[in-house]
Amino acid sequence: MSASVLVGYATRYGSTQEVAEAVAATLRERGLIVDIWPMRKVRILDQCRAVVLGAPLFMFHWHKDALSFLSRHREALSARPVAIFALGPTKSPTDEKEWQTCRAQLDQDLAQFPWLRPAALELFGGKIDPAKLRFPENLFSKQIAKGMPASDIRDWTAIRAWASTLAATLQPAVSQANELV
Ligand SMILES: Cc1cc2nc3c(=O)[nH]c(=O)nc-3n(C[C@H](O)[C@H](O)[C@H](O)COP(=O)(O)O)c2cc1C
């Protein structure tokens, strides 16, 4: 049996799932065996040697499924390399202030898990389709953000480049495990 990498994702509107699929595809192209699952469906991590977790920021916080995944799997995650990505900024790839704010939200949530030492940590631009927002995001969009324009600033080149570098980072953990089986 070969050791595998788990790509776990959380999503509300699908854009993070698409990024997780692109990350998984790139890791596979680089020779890794990859399972991809919504985080809330993952029960045990025994079979995987490394974990990639991706989730969006919503209303100032990383997705609750991602935070609860970290709490639930502390022991297993402490024993494996863990890479993390988040989707957040939606205004522009160059709006430095927005990127810094989103990154601070992510860092603040991850600070609740001081045992976590990510092997890689990245923030990507996200996507908004205001017509598809459901409660409570539709209310947040109207009342707090005062309307959010449609946007999709996901940078697929940057996403694949990150995943490609990540494959090299995770390779030693996966190879070592394969030598043992
Ligand atoms: C109502 C609403 C609130 C959001 N709040 C934040 C936020 O506080 N911080 C952030 O970085 N991004 C925020 N975003 C942007 C989302 O992270 C982005 O749209 C992401 O791509 C959504 O992922 P999903 O399609 O996988 O659900 C918000 C988006 C919406 C629609």
The ligand as an ORCA input file, in Angstrom:
! r2SCAN-3c Opt
* xyz 0 1
  C     -20.656     37.444      2.938
  C     -19.204     37.201      2.744
  C     -18.317     37.462      3.768
  C     -16.947     37.266      3.581
  N     -16.104     37.562      4.617
  C     -14.776     37.432      4.421
  C     -13.887     37.779      5.461
  O     -14.256     38.182      6.560
  N     -12.562     37.666      5.213
  C     -12.090     37.229      4.014
  O     -10.880     37.170      3.856
  N     -12.930     36.872      3.013
  C     -14.255     36.957      3.183
  N     -15.112     36.605      2.191
  C     -14.590     36.095      0.900
  C     -14.654     34.566      0.788
  O     -13.607     33.991      1.533
  C     -14.527     34.178     -0.697
  O     -15.693     34.619     -1.347
  C     -14.325     32.700     -0.925
  O     -13.882     32.496     -2.255
  C     -15.584     31.887     -0.680
  O     -15.264     30.509     -0.721
  P     -16.298     29.364     -1.131
  O     -16.812     29.659     -2.527
  O     -15.478     28.123     -1.104
  O     -17.397     29.313     -0.122
  C     -16.460     36.777      2.350
  C     -17.380     36.482      1.340
  C     -18.726     36.691      1.514
  C     -19.670     36.387      0.400
*
